[in-house]
Amino acid sequence: MSTQTSHTSSPAPAVQGSHHWVLTLELPGRAVSTQYGTYTPPVGWTRHDVFMAIKREIGEQRPELATANVMFFALEPNQL
């Protein structure tokens, strides 16, 4: 006699940063872009440091947004 046991498990959650951010940028008269993600800043960084790092990274990925106006920025701890 053979017995089979089946186990299913949920996939491990994706690793996320310690903070969740949302940034909306505008190129007046041309485009509005809202992006979001998670980020773990180095020890001692300020909110401004994180903002500048995220804005710089977006500008590197999408050069047309490097000089865009900031319409909205939020940075919160990524926990409930």
C-alpha positions in Angstrom: 0.0 0.0 0.0 1.3 3.4 -1.0 0.5 6.7 0.7 1.1 10.1 -0.9 1.2 13.3 1.0 1.0 16.6 -0.8 2.2 19.8 0.8 1.6 23.2 -0.7 3.0 26.4 0.6 2.8 30.0 -0.3 5.8 31.5 -2.0 8.1 33.5 0.2 7.2 37.2 0.2 9.5 39.4 -1.9 12.1 41.2 0.0 11.1 44.9 0.4 12.8 48.0 1.6 12.2 49.5 5.1 10.2 52.4 3.6 7.6 52.8 0.9 7.7 55.9 -1.3 5.5 57.6 -4.0 6.8 60.3 -6.3 4.8 62.3 -8.9 6.8 64.3 -11.4 5.5 66.7 -14.1 6.9 68.0 -17.3 4.5 71.0 -17.7 2.3 70.6 -20.7 3.8 67.3 -21.7 3.6 64.5 -19.1 2.9 63.5 -15.5 4.6 60.4 -14.1 3.8 58.7 -10.7 6.2 56.1 -9.6 6.5 54.1 -6.3 8.6 51.5 -4.6 10.4 50.6 -1.5 13.8 51.7 -0.2 16.1 51.0 2.7 18.2 54.0 3.4 21.7 53.8 4.9 21.9 54.5 8.7 21.8 58.2 9.4 20.2 59.3 6.2 17.4 61.9 6.3 14.1 62.1 4.4 15.8 64.6 2.1 18.7 62.2 1.4 16.2 59.5 0.4 14.2 61.9 -1.8 17.3 63.1 -3.7 18.5 59.5 -4.2 15.2 58.4 -5.6 14.8 61.4 -7.8 18.4 61.0 -9.1 17.8 57.3 -9.8 14.6 58.1 -11.7 16.5 60.7 -13.7 19.1 58.1 -14.6 16.5 55.6 -15.7 14.3 58.1 -17.5 16.5 61.1 -18.5 13.5 63.2 -19.7 12.3 63.3 -16.0 15.7 64.4 -14.6 14.5 68.1 -14.5 10.8 67.5 -14.0 8.8 69.4 -11.3 7.9 67.5 -8.2 4.2 67.5 -7.6 4.1 64.9 -4.8 6.5 62.9 -2.6 5.6 60.6 0.3 7.9 58.4 2.3 6.6 56.2 5.1 7.8 53.2 7.1 6.9 50.1 5.1 5.0 48.3 7.9 1.4 48.1 9.1 
